[in-house]
Amino acid sequence: MAQESPRTRIAYIVSAHHRPEMAIRLIRRIHAPDHGIFIHYNRRSSDEEYHQLVDALKDLSGITFLPRQKCRWGDTGLVLASLEGIRAIAAGGFVYDYAILLTGADYPIKSDEQIRAALSAANGHSFLEFGRWPIANWEKGKGIRRIHNYHFHPPFPDWLRAYGWQPSWQHITIPARRKLPGSLHPYFGNGFWYLSRACLKYVLDYTAEHPDYIPFFKHVYIPDECFYQCLLMNSPLAPTIQPRSLTYVDWSRKPFPAILNVSDMPRLLQSDCLFARKFDNKVDAAIMDQLDRMLDQPKVTESSRVRP
């Protein structure tokens, strides 16, 4: 009798910043006994919200709460949080076939079986949106300044924010001519990825062997959109990486990215992506209710097959 092939196991790294109820709904939807879920909750958010998240998920197995980083838009916090997730996966012996990076505003548009099947069919290939610099018409040809200049993200006092004060600027830029350590060529792309076990190991090995790499990104602008691209696309694993994300995002309407609603359902159903963002239960919870009903009756369709 032929032995059944082992099922694809997934490590989810979920980086949430607010609305713990959204993260709770997402995690309960993607949870499976053989998956691992590694949760990061922004340290700039309240401890009360964090404990709400912990208490609501204490009945689930395979949950790991990561050390909390302070994450500000455009700074290195998101990168450090995802690296904590990869380190936790490594500490458990790299038992997962893939890791998927999500936020608390994401939600699956395919069933667990479809997600496993799509990644199994990828045969070890990873999915990471990337473009090799120079990128035509991107930020008027000046996008490379994200790396070349020094960028600082001042920690605006939380007590000022509590009184409604919001800075009109989010970072300070000092013109310079910095170069990526190791003479790596710059790559940029979406910050959300689906990485194979081989890529995860390479990230940890490379950053351990090149201790100047992570600190360099402390002064990069929006480093989560180039940290993994620059590292992996200059690696021997580059041929195994597909230049796309498997997370559906709509950049055609404001606010960017668009908050999805029930009118987006036809496009989600036609997509071969596995997840989508952005969702907001205070804007339209009905679309997640519709997705739940669909996912509770999964059917493998052609749209669940990932197209390169």
Helices and strands as residue ranges (DSSP letters): E 10-16, H 20-30, E 36-41, H 47-56, E 63-65, H 77-91, E 98-103, E 106-108, H 112-121, E 126-127, E 131-132, G 138-141, H 145-148, E 150-152, H 158-162, E 172-174, G 181-183, E 187-188, E 194-196, H 197-209, H 213-216, G 217-219, G 223-225, H 227-233, G 238-240, E 241-242, E 247-248, G 262-264, H 265-270, E 275-277, H 286-295, G 302-304
